[in-house]
Amino acid sequence: NVAVLGFTATANGSVYAVTQSGVSIFAPGASGTPTPTQTISNTATGQAVLTGGIGVDTQGNIYVVTLGTIGNSNIPGSASIEQFSNTSGTITLTNTFTPGTWARASAPLDLIAVH
């Protein structure tokens, strides 16, 4: 059993699940205890602390919200959104977005919307 921090599903039914060890991608219609078809290991994220916030756009780009290195209850200055491309089954980190200021809000702090 793995604790899932967050997940999203694409229009075709693929499920992207975030855990502390990375992201697992499951095929449409997977059930029971399925094996991921692809993964993003936490090594690929630079050992980021993943929040569970995840989004996938219509081109298959994957966006993962991180807290950088864990701090106290404040949002660390190194928080980011990491973008991975998924081209021909190869997942590659393509961008890291690090806003100058994160909005302070009540929980949850890990929401993301992708168009």
C-alpha positions in Angstrom: 0.0 0.0 0.0 1.2 3.4 -0.9 -0.2 6.7 0.4 -1.5 8.7 -2.6 -1.1 12.5 -2.0 -3.2 13.5 -5.1 -4.3 12.4 -8.5 -5.8 13.5 -11.8 -7.3 11.7 -14.8 -7.1 12.6 -18.5 -9.9 12.6 -21.0 -8.8 9.2 -22.2 -9.0 7.7 -18.7 -5.3 7.6 -17.8 -4.8 8.1 -14.1 -1.7 10.1 -12.7 -1.2 9.4 -9.0 1.3 11.4 -6.8 3.1 9.8 -3.8 6.1 10.9 -1.9 8.3 8.7 -4.1 7.1 10.2 -7.4 4.3 10.0 -9.9 2.7 6.7 -11.2 0.8 6.7 -14.5 -1.9 4.0 -15.0 -3.6 2.9 -18.2 -7.3 3.7 -18.8 -9.5 1.1 -17.2 -6.8 -0.2 -14.8 -8.3 -1.8 -11.7 -7.3 -3.8 -8.7 -3.6 -3.5 -8.0 -2.3 -2.4 -11.5 1.3 -1.9 -12.5 2.0 1.7 -13.7 2.7 2.1 -17.4 5.1 5.0 -16.7 6.6 6.6 -13.6 8.4 9.8 -12.6 10.7 9.0 -9.8 11.4 11.5 -7.1 15.0 11.5 -8.3 13.7 13.1 -11.5 12.1 15.9 -9.5 15.4 16.6 -7.6 14.1 14.9 -4.5 11.4 17.6 -4.2 8.7 17.3 -1.5 5.6 16.6 -3.6 2.3 18.1 -2.4 -0.1 16.0 -4.4 -1.0 18.9 -6.8 -0.8 17.6 -10.4 -2.3 18.5 -13.8 -2.0 17.2 -17.3 -2.6 19.4 -20.4 -4.0 18.3 -23.7 -0.5 17.8 -25.2 0.4 15.3 -22.4 2.6 17.7 -20.4 2.6 16.9 -16.7 2.7 19.6 -14.0 3.6 18.7 -10.5 3.5 21.1 -7.5 6.4 20.8 -5.1 7.3 22.5 -1.8 11.1 22.3 -2.5 12.8 21.2 0.7 10.4 20.8 3.6 10.2 23.5 6.1 7.9 24.3 9.0 4.2 25.1 8.2 5.3 28.0 6.0 5.7 27.6 2.3 9.5 27.3 1.6 11.1 29.8 -0.8 12.1 27.0 -3.2 8.6 25.9 -3.9 7.9 25.2 -7.6 5.8 23.8 -10.3 7.8 21.3 -12.4 6.7 20.5 -16.0 7.5 17.2 -17.6 7.0 16.4 -21.3 5.7 13.0 -22.2 6.9 12.5 -25.8 6.7 9.0 -27.3 6.6 7.4 -23.8 9.7 9.3 -22.6 9.1 11.6 -19.6 11.5 14.5 -19.4 11.7 17.5 -17.0 11.4 20.5 -19.4 10.6 23.5 -17.1 10.6 24.5 -13.5 8.4 27.5 -12.6 9.4 29.3 -9.4 7.0 32.2 -8.7 8.6 35.2 -6.8 5.7 35.1 -4.3 3.3 32.3 -3.4 -0.2 33.2 -2.4 -0.8 32.6 1.2 -4.1 30.7 1.7 -5.7 28.2 3.9 -5.4 24.5 3.0 -5.2 23.0 0.5 -2.1 24.7 -0.8 -1.5 22.1 -3.6 -4.2 22.9 -6.2 -3.3 23.3 -9.9 -5.4 23.9 -13.0 -4.1 23.2 -16.5 -5.8 24.1 -19.7 
